[in-house]
Amino acid sequence: MDMYFTALVLPAELNEQILPLKRRMQERYGCTVGLKSPAHITLLPPFWMHPTLEQELRADLDSFAATRAPLAVHTRNFSAFRPRTIFIDVLVNEALAALKVANDAWFAARPQYGARIDRRPFHPHITIATRDLRKAAFFEAWPEFESAAFDATWTARGIGLLHHNGRSWDVVHTAYFVNRQS
C-alpha cells in the first residue's frame, strides 16, 4: 500500500515564492516536513491505496475534473494552527467550498480507493511548517509571520494527485478542469 492525497497544487511561480519561507523554517528551526511537498491546498488528506489502483484513480479523477470549471484562489497573509503549524491563509470562496464538498462526495462514493473523508471544517491553507515545528520554535517564529503579508490570486486549473515516494510527495497526475465560461 502507498500513500496518496489530492490537492490544488499551486503554479510553479507561486511555489517558488513560498519555497524560501519553508527553507527559512528548515534553516532556523530544523523543520523539513513543509519541504516534502510542493505548495498546495489539500482537498483529501493522505490515504493508503494499493498502487495497482493508481491508473484507475487517474482516469476517474479526469472524469470528475471534467465536470468542474477552473476557479480563482486568493491567499491572504499568514495564520496558524497553534502551536504546531504556520501557513498561508486561503480565503474560502463559493467555488472552492463547492469543490471540496464535491470532491468529498465523489471519494465517499468510491470506497475502492480507501480514502477517508475529513469531517473537520474545511480550512484551506498552504503549509509553511507543521508536524516537526516544536512549540518553542513556533512561538519564536510566529511573530515574524504574524504581521507579514502574503497576498496572491491564482487560477486553479485542476486537481493534483500526489504520491509519497518514501521520502517526499510527488505530483503524479493532474486532472484538469474543463475550460468553460460561467
VMD Tcl script that builds the backbone (N, CA, C; Angstrom):
set m [mol new atoms 546]
animate dup $m
set s [atomselect $m all]
$s set {name element resname resid chain x y z} {
  {N N MET 1 A 0.843 -1.184 0.000}
  {CA C MET 1 A 0.000 0.000 0.000}
  {C C MET 1 A 0.887 1.247 0.000}
  {N N ASP 2 A 0.462 2.236 -0.751}
  {CA C ASP 2 A 1.180 3.501 -0.836}
  {C C ASP 2 A 0.261 4.629 -0.379}
  {N N MET 3 A 0.873 5.756 -0.030}
  {CA C MET 3 A 0.093 6.918 0.394}
  {C C MET 3 A -0.114 7.877 -0.772}
  {N N TYR 4 A -1.341 8.410 -0.830}
  {CA C TYR 4 A -1.739 9.377 -1.843}
  {C C TYR 4 A -2.554 10.478 -1.170}
  {N N PHE 5 A -2.672 11.623 -1.820}
  {CA C PHE 5 A -3.667 12.625 -1.439}
  {C C PHE 5 A -3.969 13.488 -2.648}
  {N N THR 6 A -5.076 14.232 -2.571}
  {CA C THR 6 A -5.434 15.137 -3.662}
  {C C THR 6 A -5.361 16.573 -3.164}
  {N N ALA 7 A -5.016 17.471 -4.091}
  {CA C ALA 7 A -4.821 18.867 -3.710}
  {C C ALA 7 A -4.893 19.771 -4.928}
  {N N LEU 8 A -5.086 21.042 -4.648}
  {CA C LEU 8 A -4.873 22.070 -5.657}
  {C C LEU 8 A -3.406 22.461 -5.520}
  {N N VAL 9 A -2.606 22.114 -6.495}
  {CA C VAL 9 A -1.170 22.410 -6.461}
  {C C VAL 9 A -0.965 23.801 -7.053}
  {N N LEU 10 A -0.231 24.624 -6.335}
  {CA C LEU 10 A -0.017 25.992 -6.778}
  {C C LEU 10 A 0.844 26.035 -8.035}
  {N N PRO 11 A 0.665 27.071 -8.850}
  {CA C PRO 11 A 1.523 27.245 -10.024}
  {C C PRO 11 A 2.991 27.361 -9.596}
  {N N ALA 12 A 3.882 26.972 -10.484}
  {CA C ALA 12 A 5.318 26.943 -10.184}
  {C C ALA 12 A 5.836 28.288 -9.681}
  {N N GLU 13 A 5.375 29.390 -10.270}
  {CA C GLU 13 A 5.887 30.702 -9.852}
  {C C GLU 13 A 5.503 31.033 -8.410}
  {N N LEU 14 A 4.331 30.604 -7.963}
  {CA C LEU 14 A 3.958 30.812 -6.561}
  {C C LEU 14 A 4.710 29.857 -5.650}
  {N N ASN 15 A 4.888 28.625 -6.084}
  {CA C ASN 15 A 5.676 27.675 -5.297}
  {C C ASN 15 A 7.081 28.236 -5.063}
  {N N GLU 16 A 7.650 28.881 -6.080}
  {CA C GLU 16 A 8.990 29.460 -5.954}
  {C C GLU 16 A 9.023 30.621 -4.957}
  {N N GLN 17 A 7.911 31.323 -4.789}
  {CA C GLN 17 A 7.840 32.390 -3.784}
  {C C GLN 17 A 7.718 31.819 -2.371}
  {N N ILE 18 A 7.095 30.667 -2.251}
  {CA C ILE 18 A 6.846 30.052 -0.942}
  {C C ILE 18 A 8.038 29.224 -0.472}
  {N N LEU 19 A 8.772 28.653 -1.394}
  {CA C LEU 19 A 9.908 27.795 -1.046}
  {C C LEU 19 A 10.919 28.461 -0.106}
  {N N PRO 20 A 11.288 29.730 -0.309}
  {CA C PRO 20 A 12.228 30.357 0.632}
  {C C PRO 20 A 11.690 30.431 2.069}
  {N N LEU 21 A 10.381 30.554 2.227}
  {CA C LEU 21 A 9.788 30.571 3.570}
  {C C LEU 21 A 9.960 29.214 4.239}
  {N N LYS 22 A 9.730 28.151 3.478}
  {CA C LYS 22 A 9.913 26.795 4.007}
  {C C LYS 22 A 11.383 26.536 4.333}
  {N N ARG 23 A 12.262 27.010 3.459}
  {CA C ARG 23 A 13.704 26.810 3.691}
  {C C ARG 23 A 14.180 27.570 4.932}
  {N N ARG 24 A 13.640 28.765 5.116}
  {CA C ARG 24 A 13.997 29.541 6.309}
  {C C ARG 24 A 13.591 28.789 7.572}
  {N N MET 25 A 12.412 28.155 7.559}
  {CA C MET 25 A 11.976 27.374 8.721}
  {C C MET 25 A 12.882 26.160 8.919}
  {N N GLN 26 A 13.372 25.604 7.829}
  {CA C GLN 26 A 14.312 24.479 7.941}
  {C C GLN 26 A 15.640 24.947 8.545}
  {N N GLU 27 A 16.163 26.039 8.027}
  {CA C GLU 27 A 17.465 26.530 8.483}
  {C C GLU 27 A 17.441 26.986 9.938}
  {N N ARG 28 A 16.383 27.673 10.330}
  {CA C ARG 28 A 16.327 28.234 11.683}
  {C C ARG 28 A 15.822 27.251 12.731}
  {N N TYR 29 A 14.891 26.366 12.329}
  {CA C TYR 29 A 14.213 25.538 13.336}
  {C C TYR 29 A 14.242 24.047 13.019}
  {N N GLY 30 A 14.908 23.665 11.947}
  {CA C GLY 30 A 15.003 22.250 11.603}
  {C C GLY 30 A 13.731 21.647 11.044}
  {N N CYS 31 A 12.813 22.481 10.579}
  {CA C CYS 31 A 11.532 21.999 10.044}
  {C C CYS 31 A 11.710 21.542 8.597}
  {N N THR 32 A 11.505 20.262 8.347}
  {CA C THR 32 A 11.674 19.723 6.997}
  {C C THR 32 A 10.373 19.235 6.375}
  {N N VAL 33 A 9.344 19.001 7.176}
  {CA C VAL 33 A 8.097 18.429 6.651}
  {C C VAL 33 A 7.500 19.307 5.554}
  {N N GLY 34 A 7.504 20.619 5.745}
  {CA C GLY 34 A 6.945 21.526 4.751}
  {C C GLY 34 A 7.643 21.464 3.403}
  {N N LEU 35 A 8.905 21.040 3.410}
  {CA C LEU 35 A 9.673 20.951 2.166}
  {C C LEU 35 A 9.418 19.658 1.399}
  {N N LYS 36 A 8.666 18.748 1.979}
  {CA C LYS 36 A 8.481 17.431 1.361}
  {C C LYS 36 A 7.344 17.382 0.348}
  {N N SER 37 A 6.699 18.526 0.116}
  {CA C SER 37 A 5.644 18.570 -0.902}
  {C C SER 37 A 5.644 19.947 -1.544}
  {N N PRO 38 A 5.172 20.029 -2.787}
  {CA C PRO 38 A 5.030 21.348 -3.401}
  {C C PRO 38 A 3.926 22.118 -2.677}
  {N N ALA 39 A 3.941 23.427 -2.813}
  {CA C ALA 39 A 2.890 24.246 -2.208}
  {C C ALA 39 A 1.536 23.802 -2.759}
  {N N HIS 40 A 0.593 23.581 -1.852}
  {CA C HIS 40 A -0.700 23.034 -2.262}
  {C C HIS 40 A -1.771 23.353 -1.229}
  {N N ILE 41 A -3.020 23.156 -1.637}
  {CA C ILE 41 A -4.183 23.216 -0.750}
  {C C ILE 41 A -4.783 21.820 -0.760}
  {N N THR 42 A -4.755 21.154 0.367}
  {CA C THR 42 A -5.250 19.780 0.445}
  {C C THR 42 A -6.760 19.733 0.246}
  {N N LEU 43 A -7.203 18.851 -0.637}
  {CA C LEU 43 A -8.627 18.565 -0.789}
  {C C LEU 43 A -8.996 17.292 -0.036}
  {N N LEU 44 A -8.175 16.270 -0.187}
  {CA C LEU 44 A -8.400 14.996 0.500}
  {C C LEU 44 A -7.092 14.605 1.172}
  {N N PRO 45 A -7.092 14.465 2.506}
  {CA C PRO 45 A -5.835 14.166 3.199}
  {C C PRO 45 A -5.280 12.797 2.824}
  {N N PRO 46 A -4.028 12.554 3.170}
  {CA C PRO 46 A -3.380 11.296 2.783}
  {C C PRO 46 A -4.187 10.051 3.150}
  {N N PHE 47 A -4.190 9.120 2.200}
  {CA C PHE 47 A -4.875 7.840 2.384}
  {C C PHE 47 A -4.006 6.751 1.777}
  {N N TRP 48 A -4.213 5.531 2.257}
  {CA C TRP 48 A -3.464 4.371 1.769}
  {C C TRP 48 A -4.238 3.706 0.646}
  {N N MET 49 A -3.545 3.403 -0.442}
  {CA C MET 49 A -4.181 2.759 -1.584}
  {C C MET 49 A -3.158 1.848 -2.252}
  {N N HIS 50 A -3.628 0.738 -2.757}
  {CA C HIS 50 A -2.731 -0.156 -3.489}
  {C C HIS 50 A -2.343 0.529 -4.801}
  {N N PRO 51 A -1.048 0.573 -5.132}
  {CA C PRO 51 A -0.607 1.289 -6.331}
  {C C PRO 51 A -1.177 0.744 -7.637}
  {N N THR 52 A -1.679 -0.491 -7.630}
  {CA C THR 52 A -2.287 -1.020 -8.855}
  {C C THR 52 A -3.576 -0.276 -9.203}
  {N N LEU 53 A -4.144 0.465 -8.245}
  {CA C LEU 53 A -5.361 1.241 -8.497}
  {C C LEU 53 A -5.064 2.654 -9.006}
  {N N GLU 54 A -3.793 3.022 -9.057}
  {CA C GLU 54 A -3.460 4.402 -9.406}
  {C C GLU 54 A -3.965 4.795 -10.795}
  {N N GLN 55 A -3.779 3.952 -11.791}
  {CA C GLN 55 A -4.230 4.297 -13.149}
  {C C GLN 55 A -5.746 4.481 -13.204}
  {N N GLU 56 A -6.463 3.610 -12.495}
  {CA C GLU 56 A -7.925 3.740 -12.436}
  {C C GLU 56 A -8.312 5.054 -11.758}
  {N N LEU 57 A -7.633 5.380 -10.663}
  {CA C LEU 57 A -7.928 6.634 -9.964}
  {C C LEU 57 A -7.626 7.833 -10.856}
  {N N ARG 58 A -6.532 7.791 -11.585}
  {CA C ARG 58 A -6.210 8.889 -12.502}
  {C C ARG 58 A -7.339 9.106 -13.510}
  {N N ALA 59 A -7.807 8.024 -14.107}
  {CA C ALA 59 A -8.885 8.125 -15.103}
  {C C ALA 59 A -10.165 8.644 -14.458}
  {N N ASP 60 A -10.476 8.138 -13.265}
  {CA C ASP 60 A -11.675 8.603 -12.559}
  {C C ASP 60 A -11.564 10.079 -12.185}
  {N N LEU 61 A -10.389 10.504 -11.730}
  {CA C LEU 61 A -10.197 11.923 -11.403}
  {C C LEU 61 A -10.339 12.801 -12.643}
  {N N ASP 62 A -9.859 12.311 -13.786}
  {CA C ASP 62 A -10.042 13.057 -15.038}
  {C C ASP 62 A -11.525 13.265 -15.325}
  {N N SER 63 A -12.320 12.218 -15.124}
  {CA C SER 63 A -13.769 12.320 -15.360}
  {C C SER 63 A -14.409 13.304 -14.394}
  {N N PHE 64 A -14.011 13.232 -13.125}
  {CA C PHE 64 A -14.552 14.163 -12.127}
  {C C PHE 64 A -14.165 15.599 -12.466}
  {N N ALA 65 A -12.898 15.831 -12.750}
  {CA C ALA 65 A -12.425 17.188 -13.022}
  {C C ALA 65 A -13.096 17.782 -14.256}
  {N N ALA 66 A -13.446 16.936 -15.214}
  {CA C ALA 66 A -14.100 17.417 -16.436}
  {C C ALA 66 A -15.478 18.010 -16.159}
  {N N THR 67 A -16.019 17.767 -14.967}
  {CA C THR 67 A -17.325 18.328 -14.599}
  {C C THR 67 A -17.181 19.649 -13.852}
  {N N ARG 68 A -15.955 20.100 -13.641}
  {CA C ARG 68 A -15.695 21.301 -12.848}
  {C C ARG 68 A -15.034 22.366 -13.718}
  {N N ALA 69 A -15.189 23.605 -13.312}
  {CA C ALA 69 A -14.555 24.723 -14.015}
  {C C ALA 69 A -13.344 25.215 -13.224}
  {N N PRO 70 A -12.363 25.813 -13.910}
  {CA C PRO 70 A -11.258 26.443 -13.180}
  {C C PRO 70 A -11.814 27.451 -12.169}
  {N N LEU 71 A -11.076 27.669 -11.084}
  {CA C LEU 71 A -11.573 28.578 -10.055}
  {C C LEU 71 A -10.472 29.481 -9.531}
  {N N ALA 72 A -10.875 30.670 -9.130}
  {CA C ALA 72 A -9.934 31.632 -8.562}
  {C C ALA 72 A -9.653 31.271 -7.110}
  {N N VAL 73 A -8.390 31.379 -6.736}
  {CA C VAL 73 A -7.968 31.130 -5.357}
  {C C VAL 73 A -7.235 32.378 -4.873}
  {N N HIS 74 A -7.577 32.820 -3.665}
  {CA C HIS 74 A -6.990 34.031 -3.095}
  {C C HIS 74 A -6.324 33.693 -1.762}
  {N N THR 75 A -5.089 34.126 -1.594}
  {CA C THR 75 A -4.416 33.967 -0.304}
  {C C THR 75 A -4.392 35.320 0.395}
  {N N ARG 76 A -4.358 35.257 1.712}
  {CA C ARG 76 A -4.307 36.495 2.477}
  {C C ARG 76 A -3.480 36.283 3.732}
  {N N ASN 77 A -2.231 36.686 3.678}
  {CA C ASN 77 A -1.356 36.713 4.844}
  {C C ASN 77 A -1.112 35.334 5.441}
  {N N PHE 78 A -0.708 35.318 6.703}
  {CA C PHE 78 A -0.347 34.076 7.379}
  {C C PHE 78 A -1.273 33.833 8.558}
  {N N SER 79 A -1.396 32.581 8.908}
  {CA C SER 79 A -2.170 32.205 10.084}
  {C C SER 79 A -1.523 30.957 10.668}
  {N N ALA 80 A -2.160 30.387 11.692}
  {CA C ALA 80 A -1.544 29.244 12.366}
  {C C ALA 80 A -2.592 28.355 13.008}
  {N N PHE 81 A -2.246 27.090 13.107}
  {CA C PHE 81 A -2.924 26.158 13.992}
  {C C PHE 81 A -1.961 26.056 15.172}
  {N N ARG 82 A -2.173 26.877 16.150}
  {CA C ARG 82 A -1.244 26.994 17.281}
  {C C ARG 82 A -1.185 25.709 18.083}
  {N N PRO 83 A -0.035 25.312 18.538}
  {CA C PRO 83 A 1.298 25.856 18.317}
  {C C PRO 83 A 2.145 24.966 17.416}
  {N N ARG 84 A 1.553 24.366 16.391}
  {CA C ARG 84 A 2.306 23.380 15.603}
  {C C ARG 84 A 2.366 23.635 14.102}
  {N N THR 85 A 1.584 24.571 13.588}
  {CA C THR 85 A 1.553 24.765 12.137}
  {C C THR 85 A 1.475 26.250 11.794}
  {N N ILE 86 A 2.320 26.681 10.880}
  {CA C ILE 86 A 2.272 28.033 10.315}
  {C C ILE 86 A 1.950 27.878 8.838}
  {N N PHE 87 A 1.009 28.690 8.358}
  {CA C PHE 87 A 0.570 28.542 6.971}
  {C C PHE 87 A 0.155 29.866 6.363}
  {N N ILE 88 A 0.040 29.860 5.046}
  {CA C ILE 88 A -0.545 30.974 4.306}
  {C C ILE 88 A -2.044 30.718 4.270}
  {N N ASP 89 A -2.802 31.720 4.677}
  {CA C ASP 89 A -4.251 31.565 4.740}
  {C C ASP 89 A -4.859 31.691 3.344}
  {N N VAL 90 A -5.838 30.869 3.073}
  {CA C VAL 90 A -6.558 30.886 1.800}
  {C C VAL 90 A -7.987 31.316 2.090}
  {N N LEU 91 A -8.455 32.303 1.358}
  {CA C LEU 91 A -9.822 32.773 1.546}
  {C C LEU 91 A -10.783 31.784 0.894}
  {N N VAL 92 A -11.768 31.354 1.662}
  {CA C VAL 92 A -12.755 30.420 1.123}
  {C C VAL 92 A -13.739 31.209 0.276}
  {N N ASN 93 A -13.953 30.749 -0.941}
  {CA C ASN 93 A -14.997 31.331 -1.773}
  {C C ASN 93 A -15.973 30.214 -2.142}
  {N N GLU 94 A -17.061 30.582 -2.760}
  {CA C GLU 94 A -18.111 29.609 -3.074}
  {C C GLU 94 A -17.594 28.469 -3.950}
  {N N ALA 95 A -16.796 28.794 -4.949}
  {CA C ALA 95 A -16.299 27.764 -5.871}
  {C C ALA 95 A -15.362 26.786 -5.165}
  {N N LEU 96 A -14.494 27.290 -4.295}
  {CA C LEU 96 A -13.568 26.424 -3.564}
  {C C LEU 96 A -14.321 25.529 -2.581}
  {N N ALA 97 A -15.273 26.107 -1.861}
  {CA C ALA 97 A -16.073 25.311 -0.920}
  {C C ALA 97 A -16.871 24.238 -1.662}
  {N N ALA 98 A -17.436 24.592 -2.813}
  {CA C ALA 98 A -18.208 23.622 -3.601}
  {C C ALA 98 A -17.313 22.502 -4.127}
  {N N LEU 99 A -16.095 22.840 -4.531}
  {CA C LEU 99 A -15.159 21.815 -4.999}
  {C C LEU 99 A -14.837 20.835 -3.879}
  {N N LYS 100 A -14.598 21.343 -2.676}
  {CA C LYS 100 A -14.287 20.471 -1.538}
  {C C LYS 100 A -15.453 19.529 -1.249}
  {N N VAL 101 A -16.667 20.038 -1.230}
  {CA C VAL 101 A -17.853 19.208 -0.975}
  {C C VAL 101 A -17.996 18.149 -2.063}
  {N N ALA 102 A -17.844 18.550 -3.317}
  {CA C ALA 102 A -17.979 17.608 -4.434}
  {C C ALA 102 A -16.875 16.553 -4.404}
  {N N ASN 103 A -15.646 16.962 -4.101}
  {CA C ASN 103 A -14.519 16.031 -4.018}
  {C C ASN 103 A -14.761 14.993 -2.918}
  {N N ASP 104 A -15.220 15.447 -1.761}
  {CA C ASP 104 A -15.507 14.523 -0.657}
  {C C ASP 104 A -16.607 13.533 -1.040}
  {N N ALA 105 A -17.679 14.036 -1.639}
  {CA C ALA 105 A -18.788 13.159 -2.038}
  {C C ALA 105 A -18.331 12.161 -3.095}
  {N N TRP 106 A -17.506 12.618 -4.012}
  {CA C TRP 106 A -17.011 11.763 -5.083}
  {C C TRP 106 A -16.195 10.610 -4.509}
  {N N PHE 107 A -15.274 10.907 -3.594}
  {CA C PHE 107 A -14.466 9.847 -2.982}
  {C C PHE 107 A -15.308 8.949 -2.076}
  {N N ALA 108 A -16.281 9.517 -1.377}
  {CA C ALA 108 A -17.141 8.709 -0.499}
  {C C ALA 108 A -17.902 7.664 -1.308}
  {N N ALA 109 A -18.215 7.971 -2.558}
  {CA C ALA 109 A -18.946 7.042 -3.426}
  {C C ALA 109 A -18.025 6.011 -4.083}
  {N N ARG 110 A -16.728 6.107 -3.824}
  {CA C ARG 110 A -15.746 5.194 -4.425}
  {C C ARG 110 A -14.852 4.590 -3.338}
  {N N PRO 111 A -15.412 3.683 -2.542}
  {CA C PRO 111 A -14.656 3.115 -1.415}
  {C C PRO 111 A -13.443 2.288 -1.839}
  {N N GLN 112 A -13.373 1.876 -3.093}
  {CA C GLN 112 A -12.244 1.052 -3.532}
  {C C GLN 112 A -10.901 1.765 -3.356}
  {N N TYR 113 A -10.922 3.099 -3.278}
  {CA C TYR 113 A -9.669 3.835 -3.144}
  {C C TYR 113 A -9.204 3.958 -1.691}
  {N N GLY 114 A -10.077 3.649 -0.750}
  {CA C GLY 114 A -9.679 3.646 0.655}
  {C C GLY 114 A -9.516 5.015 1.282}
  {N N ALA 115 A -10.001 6.043 0.625}
  {CA C ALA 115 A -9.861 7.396 1.159}
  {C C ALA 115 A -10.830 7.616 2.316}
  {N N ARG 116 A -10.358 8.352 3.302}
  {CA C ARG 116 A -11.214 8.739 4.423}
  {C C ARG 116 A -11.522 10.219 4.286}
  {N N ILE 117 A -12.789 10.544 4.409}
  {CA C ILE 117 A -13.210 11.936 4.299}
  {C C ILE 117 A -12.938 12.627 5.631}
  {N N ASP 118 A -12.298 13.776 5.579}
  {CA C ASP 118 A -12.009 14.559 6.780}
  {C C ASP 118 A -13.288 15.281 7.190}
  {N N ARG 119 A -13.780 14.984 8.373}
  {CA C ARG 119 A -15.047 15.564 8.845}
  {C C ARG 119 A -14.869 16.920 9.526}
  {N N ARG 120 A -13.626 17.337 9.700}
  {CA C ARG 120 A -13.401 18.651 10.307}
  {C C ARG 120 A -13.817 19.738 9.313}
  {N N PRO 121 A -14.148 20.924 9.816}
  {CA C PRO 121 A -14.487 22.021 8.905}
  {C C PRO 121 A -13.329 22.294 7.947}
  {N N PHE 122 A -13.669 22.639 6.718}
  {CA C PHE 122 A -12.672 22.924 5.689}
  {C C PHE 122 A -11.986 24.252 6.006}
  {N N HIS 123 A -10.687 24.217 6.168}
  {CA C HIS 123 A -9.888 25.415 6.415}
  {C C HIS 123 A -8.716 25.385 5.431}
  {N N PRO 124 A -8.958 25.813 4.196}
  {CA C PRO 124 A -7.897 25.727 3.188}
  {C C PRO 124 A -6.697 26.594 3.572}
  {N N HIS 125 A -5.509 26.041 3.349}
  {CA C HIS 125 A -4.279 26.741 3.705}
  {C C HIS 125 A -3.110 26.136 2.937}
  {N N ILE 126 A -2.007 26.856 2.954}
  {CA C ILE 126 A -0.773 26.413 2.305}
  {C C ILE 126 A 0.289 26.332 3.401}
  {N N THR 127 A 0.679 25.133 3.749}
  {CA C THR 127 A 1.564 24.910 4.889}
  {C C THR 127 A 2.983 25.413 4.628}
  {N N ILE 128 A 3.521 26.103 5.638}
  {CA C ILE 128 A 4.925 26.524 5.638}
  {C C ILE 128 A 5.726 25.585 6.539}
  {N N ALA 129 A 5.228 25.351 7.748}
  {CA C ALA 129 A 5.880 24.440 8.701}
  {C C ALA 129 A 4.788 23.754 9.506}
  {N N THR 130 A 4.992 22.474 9.810}
  {CA C THR 130 A 3.950 21.733 10.509}
  {C C THR 130 A 4.527 20.725 11.490}
  {N N ARG 131 A 4.223 19.479 11.352}
  {CA C ARG 131 A 4.422 18.462 12.390}
  {C C ARG 131 A 5.760 18.500 13.117}
  {N N ASP 132 A 6.827 18.874 12.439}
  {CA C ASP 132 A 8.124 18.908 13.124}
  {C C ASP 132 A 8.474 20.295 13.670}
  {N N LEU 133 A 7.497 21.182 13.723}
  {CA C LEU 133 A 7.674 22.501 14.328}
  {C C LEU 133 A 7.396 22.378 15.827}
  {N N ARG 134 A 8.438 22.505 16.620}
  {CA C ARG 134 A 8.292 22.389 18.076}
  {C C ARG 134 A 7.593 23.635 18.630}
  {N N LYS 135 A 6.932 23.469 19.768}
  {CA C LYS 135 A 6.188 24.581 20.368}
  {C C LYS 135 A 7.068 25.802 20.599}
  {N N ALA 136 A 8.242 25.597 21.164}
  {CA C ALA 136 A 9.135 26.731 21.431}
  {C C ALA 136 A 9.524 27.436 20.134}
  {N N ALA 137 A 9.787 26.673 19.091}
  {CA C ALA 137 A 10.148 27.256 17.796}
  {C C ALA 137 A 8.957 27.997 17.195}
  {N N PHE 138 A 7.763 27.449 17.376}
  {CA C PHE 138 A 6.567 28.135 16.883}
  {C C PHE 138 A 6.490 29.535 17.479}
  {N N PHE 139 A 6.606 29.622 18.801}
  {CA C PHE 139 A 6.457 30.916 19.467}
  {C C PHE 139 A 7.600 31.874 19.136}
  {N N GLU 140 A 8.737 31.348 18.765}
  {CA C GLU 140 A 9.839 32.192 18.325}
  {C C GLU 140 A 9.608 32.675 16.883}
  {N N ALA 141 A 9.107 31.803 16.027}
  {CA C ALA 141 A 8.923 32.130 14.608}
  {C C ALA 141 A 7.651 32.922 14.337}
  {N N TRP 142 A 6.606 32.666 15.091}
  {CA C TRP 142 A 5.293 33.228 14.769}
  {C C TRP 142 A 5.279 34.755 14.653}
  {N N PRO 143 A 5.918 35.530 15.532}
  {CA C PRO 143 A 5.861 36.991 15.376}
  {C C PRO 143 A 6.345 37.482 14.012}
  {N N GLU 144 A 7.281 36.781 13.417}
  {CA C GLU 144 A 7.784 37.158 12.094}
  {C C GLU 144 A 6.707 36.980 11.014}
  {N N PHE 145 A 5.887 35.959 11.158}
  {CA C PHE 145 A 4.841 35.684 10.169}
  {C C PHE 145 A 3.546 36.432 10.480}
  {N N GLU 146 A 3.273 36.615 11.752}
  {CA C GLU 146 A 2.000 37.179 12.197}
  {C C GLU 146 A 1.672 38.506 11.533}
  {N N SER 147 A 2.667 39.349 11.353}
  {CA C SER 147 A 2.424 40.667 10.773}
  {C C SER 147 A 2.865 40.764 9.313}
  {N N ALA 148 A 3.342 39.663 8.757}
  {CA C ALA 148 A 3.815 39.675 7.366}
  {C C ALA 148 A 2.642 39.546 6.397}
  {N N ALA 149 A 2.837 40.073 5.208}
  {CA C ALA 149 A 1.804 39.997 4.173}
  {C C ALA 149 A 2.166 38.927 3.149}
  {N N PHE 150 A 1.160 38.251 2.676}
  {CA C PHE 150 A 1.309 37.357 1.527}
  {C C PHE 150 A -0.041 37.342 0.827}
  {N N ASP 151 A -0.157 38.138 -0.204}
  {CA C ASP 151 A -1.405 38.229 -0.952}
  {C C ASP 151 A -1.148 37.787 -2.380}
  {N N ALA 152 A -1.904 36.809 -2.810}
  {CA C ALA 152 A -1.769 36.310 -4.178}
  {C C ALA 152 A -3.120 35.797 -4.653}
  {N N THR 153 A -3.327 35.886 -5.933}
  {CA C THR 153 A -4.520 35.323 -6.566}
  {C C THR 153 A -4.042 34.498 -7.748}
  {N N TRP 154 A -4.602 33.320 -7.891}
  {CA C TRP 154 A -4.238 32.442 -8.997}
  {C C TRP 154 A -5.456 31.624 -9.391}
  {N N THR 155 A -5.367 31.017 -10.546}
  {CA C THR 155 A -6.456 30.182 -11.041}
  {C C THR 155 A -6.064 28.720 -10.911}
  {N N ALA 156 A -6.871 27.980 -10.161}
  {CA C ALA 156 A -6.670 26.530 -10.049}
  {C C ALA 156 A -7.257 25.900 -11.302}
  {N N ARG 157 A -6.445 25.138 -12.009}
  {CA C ARG 157 A -6.859 24.560 -13.289}
  {C C ARG 157 A -7.055 23.055 -13.232}
  {N N GLY 158 A -6.823 22.457 -12.044}
  {CA C GLY 158 A -7.007 21.014 -11.938}
  {C C GLY 158 A -6.702 20.508 -10.544}
  {N N ILE 159 A -6.962 19.230 -10.348}
  {CA C ILE 159 A -6.709 18.552 -9.078}
  {C C ILE 159 A -5.456 17.702 -9.234}
  {N N GLY 160 A -4.510 17.909 -8.333}
  {CA C GLY 160 A -3.293 17.109 -8.349}
  {C C GLY 160 A -3.461 15.851 -7.522}
  {N N LEU 161 A -2.935 14.752 -8.038}
  {CA C LEU 161 A -2.837 13.505 -7.282}
  {C C LEU 161 A -1.380 13.387 -6.864}
  {N N LEU 162 A -1.144 13.356 -5.562}
  {CA C LEU 162 A 0.220 13.266 -5.044}
  {C C LEU 162 A 0.450 11.894 -4.443}
  {N N HIS 163 A 1.647 11.374 -4.652}
  {CA C HIS 163 A 2.041 10.037 -4.202}
  {C C HIS 163 A 3.301 10.169 -3.352}
  {N N HIS 164 A 3.334 9.472 -2.235}
  {CA C HIS 164 A 4.520 9.510 -1.377}
  {C C HIS 164 A 5.535 8.490 -1.877}
  {N N ASN 165 A 6.746 8.955 -2.155}
  {CA C ASN 165 A 7.777 8.081 -2.730}
  {C C ASN 165 A 8.678 7.446 -1.666}
  {N N GLY 166 A 8.317 7.600 -0.414}
  {CA C GLY 166 A 9.130 7.082 0.684}
  {C C GLY 166 A 9.872 8.181 1.423}
  {N N ARG 167 A 10.052 9.330 0.756}
  {CA C ARG 167 A 10.730 10.473 1.375}
  {C C ARG 167 A 9.940 11.764 1.232}
  {N N SER 168 A 9.274 11.918 0.091}
  {CA C SER 168 A 8.561 13.166 -0.176}
  {C C SER 168 A 7.371 12.877 -1.090}
  {N N TRP 169 A 6.608 13.924 -1.360}
  {CA C TRP 169 A 5.406 13.807 -2.185}
  {C C TRP 169 A 5.687 14.273 -3.607}
  {N N ASP 170 A 5.270 13.460 -4.579}
  {CA C ASP 170 A 5.391 13.799 -5.995}
  {C C ASP 170 A 4.000 13.974 -6.594}
  {N N VAL 171 A 3.848 14.991 -7.443}
  {CA C VAL 171 A 2.609 15.117 -8.212}
  {C C VAL 171 A 2.716 14.101 -9.342}
  {N N VAL 172 A 1.875 13.072 -9.297}
  {CA C VAL 172 A 1.949 12.014 -10.310}
  {C C VAL 172 A 0.898 12.188 -11.402}
  {N N HIS 173 A -0.070 13.072 -11.148}
  {CA C HIS 173 A -1.108 13.288 -12.156}
  {C C HIS 173 A -1.834 14.586 -11.836}
  {N N THR 174 A -2.257 15.279 -12.872}
  {CA C THR 174 A -3.148 16.424 -12.718}
  {C C THR 174 A -4.375 16.172 -13.571}
  {N N ALA 175 A -5.527 16.212 -12.924}
  {CA C ALA 175 A -6.812 16.065 -13.612}
  {C C ALA 175 A -7.333 17.481 -13.859}
  {N N TYR 176 A -7.353 17.892 -15.112}
  {CA C TYR 176 A -7.670 19.281 -15.441}
  {C C TYR 176 A -9.167 19.541 -15.484}
  {N N PHE 177 A -9.527 20.742 -14.985}
  {CA C PHE 177 A -10.907 21.205 -15.076}
  {C C PHE 177 A -11.180 21.596 -16.529}
  {N N VAL 178 A -12.459 21.567 -16.906}
  {CA C VAL 178 A -12.812 21.987 -18.263}
  {C C VAL 178 A -12.701 23.504 -18.351}
  {N N ASN 179 A -12.426 24.010 -19.525}
  {CA C ASN 179 A -12.371 25.459 -19.728}
  {C C ASN 179 A -13.713 25.926 -20.246}
  {N N ARG 180 A -14.585 26.247 -19.321}
  {CA C ARG 180 A -15.898 26.737 -19.735}
  {C C ARG 180 A -16.146 28.090 -19.090}
  {N N GLN 181 A -16.924 28.888 -19.727}
  {CA C GLN 181 A -17.276 30.209 -19.193}
  {C C GLN 181 A -18.447 30.043 -18.247}
  {N N SER 182 A -18.379 30.772 -17.110}
  {CA C SER 182 A -19.524 30.695 -16.190}
  {C C SER 182 A -20.136 32.048 -15.999}
}
mol reanalyze $m
mol bondsrecalc $m
mol representation Tube
mol addrep $m
